[in-house]
Amino acid sequence: MVTTKQTENKARGALYAGLGAGQLALEKARGAADWMRDYATPSGFRAYWSKRADRAAKTYSSLAVRGRKLARSMAKSAPAKRAGEQTKVARTQIKAAATSVRKALGANVEVGKSAAKKVS
């Protein structure tokens, strides 16, 4: 059962949440006004975009470092090493099978030629 005190606390909490949201919106609006004032001039606009370009370059560099670390850790992992070894073994087996097939076809051609000579 909900008491009057609990109802009052919930109502008060909703009021505080509304006030907090209003204050946040006001702070953001002030920040937007400062931003507009700083970047409304051509020199401010250039400064804004040069900061963005610097940030993009730093972000790109940090992503490249992160990717390099990830690739290194993947290459050193045991499953990757096992997969590499299995690939080498499979490559060797395929080469051997291709050689066997090539030799078998060559032998069949010779047998066919000799059989044709005997029949004629």
N, C-alpha and C positions, 0 to 999 in steps of 0.2 A: 504494500500500500504506500502510495506516494504522499509524503507529508507536505504541509504548507512550506516548511523550511526548505525542503528539497526543490520545490517548485520555484521559490524565490531565488535560490542559488543558481538554478538553470537559467532563469530569466536574466539575472545579473550577469552571468557568463556570456549570454548572447549579446547583451548590451556592450560589454567590454570587448567582445570580438568585433562588433561593428565599429566601435571607436578605434580599435587597433587597425582595422582595414582602412578606415578613413585617414588615419595618420600615415600609413604606408603609402596610400595614393598621393597624399600631399607631398611626402618626401620624394616620390618618383617624379611628380610634376615639377618640383623645384629643381631636381637633377636635370630634367629635360630642358627647363628654361636656361640653366647654366650651360648645358651642351649647345643649345641654339645660339646663345650669346657668344660662346667661344668659337663656334665653327661657322658662323654666318658670314664672316669675311672670307675673301679668297685665300688669304694666308692661313687662316684658321682651318679652312677646308683642306688645303694642301697638307697641313700638319696632321689633321685627322687621318687622311688616307695614307700618309707616310707611316703613322703609328700602326695602322691596320696592316700595311705591307710588312713592317718589321715583325709584327705579331704572327703573320702568316708564315714568314720565313722561319721564325723560331719554332712554330708549331710543326712545320714540315721537317725541320732538322730533328726535333724530338721524336717525331713519328719514324723517321729513318733509323734513328738509334734504337728505338724500341723494336722495329722490325728486324734489325741486324741481330739484336740479342735473341729474339725469338727464333730466327733461322739457325743461329749457332746452337741454341739449346735443342732444337729439333734434330739437327744433324748429329749431335753428340748423344742423342737418346738411344737406348738399347733397341727399341722397335725399329727405328730408322736404320740402325746398323744391320739388324737382321734382315730387313727388307732389301738393303743393298747387296748383302751376300747372296740372298735368294735370287736376286736379279742376275748376278754374275753367273750363278750356277745354271739358271734357266737359259741364259744367253749361250753358254757353252753347249748345253744339251741341244738347243735349236740348231747351232752350227753343225754339230755331229749328225743330227738327223737329216739336215739338208745334204750333207756330204754322202750319207748312206743312200738317200733317195737318188741323188745324181748318179752314183755308181751303179745302183740297181737299174736305173733307166738305161744307162750305157750298156750294161750287160745284156739287157733284154733286146736292145737294138742289134747287138752283135749276134745273138741267138736267132733273131728274126732274119737277119741277112743270110746266115749260114743255112737256115731251114729253107729259105727261098732258093738258094743255089742248089740244094739237094733235090728240090721238087722240079726245078727246071731242067 
